[in-house]
Amino acid sequence: MLTSKQRSMLTALASQDCVVQALGKNGLTETFIAQTEALLAHHELIKIKFLDFKDEKRRLSEELAARTRAELVRVIGNNAVLYRQNPDPEKRRVALQ
């Protein structure tokens, strides 16, 4: 569980330089979830941009976070920020305080 300070820090990092995964008309397919898994494993912090399903972005973000075992940091506008810490300390890209 992230603290509010950690959420704030992750949101700031995501606004600067973050990998973006776009969710389009196909929705949460198995392929999209697998790609998100791979991005989280490599980058830890990613943004999901909602091109479609904008009315369902909160529910879909929560579902995606649950299915990828990630933390939903924040939903801002049509973007969601997901974070999953790498279990290997040597490969961590984001240092939480």
C-alpha positions, 0 to 999 in steps of 0.5 A, a space after each residue: 500500500 502506497 502512502 500519500 507522499 509516495 503517490 505524490 512522488 510517483 505522480 510527479 515522476 510519471 508526468 516527467 518521463 514515463 512509458 505510455 500504454 494506450 487503451 483503445 477500442 479493444 479494451 482489456 484484452 489478454 494481449 493488452 494485459 500481457 503487454 502491461 505486465 511486461 512494461 511493469 516488469 521492465 519500467 515499474 511505473 507506467 501510464 495508461 492513456 484511455 483513447 476509448 472507454 473514458 467513462 469507465 476509466 476508474 473501473 478499468 484502471 482498478 481491474 488492470 491493477 488487480 490483474 497485473 498485481 500493480 498499485 493504481 497510483 492515480 487516475 488523472 484526466 484520461 490517464 491512469 498511473 500504475 506502479 509495481 515494484 520490481 522484486 529484485 532490488 538490483 533491477 529497481 528503477 524507482 526508489 520509493 522513500 
